[in-house]
Each structure stands twice: as structure tokens, then as C-alpha cells.
Amino acid sequence: MDLARLLAEMLQRLRQDEGLTQTEMARVLGISQPTLNRLESASQNVTLRTLSQLCRALRCEPGDLFRPGGARLRLRGRSAQARR
């Protein structure tokens, strides 16, 4: 099981469902765009600090980020759910 790949797919799906650029999504998540890029490409392992930031921004538990449909992004009065 490749957790970095699962997280990458979840973040990409959330961002694309909402129609956001990486820069916009990074701002929502409270991380830099280069960090989001590395996470989305699974070229960087997430730190506990970054995982905590993602969970705060998405109002979810850490495990939700690794489970299809487990995290949602709520922007502009609507909800985008990552689906597999």
C-alpha cells in the first residue's frame, strides 16, 4: 500500500473537483504551492505537521485522507467530495 500515492490522489481529486489551481488549493490548506505540488505527485512524504494542517483545513481525521470519499472540501457554499 502506497500511502503517499493515496494522499496524492485524494488531494488532486479534491482540488480538481473544486476547480482550483494548486496555488488556490495551497492557500486553502495553509501550505505552500511547491509543497502541494510535491504531495500531489507523491514525490514527498507528508510530515505530521503538514498532515495536521491538512486535517484542520479539511475538518477531517488523518485516516480520512487515505480513504476514498473520506475527505471533503467546502468552498463557495458547496461541497466537493473525493471519490474513487
C-alpha positions, 0 to 999 in steps of 0.5 A: 500500500502506497500511502503517499500515492493515496494522499496524492490522489485524494488531494488532486481529486479534491482540488480538481473537483473544486476547480482550483489551481494548486496555488488556490488549493495551497492557500486553502490548506495553509501550505505552500504551492511547491509543497502541494505540488510535491504531495500531489505527485507523491514525490514527498512524504507528508510530515505530521505537521503538514498532515495536521494542517491538512486535517484542520483545513479539511475538518477531517481525521488523518485516516480520512485522507487515505480513504476514498470519499473520506475527505471533503472540501467546502468552498463557495457554499458547496461541497466537493467530495473525493471519490474513487 
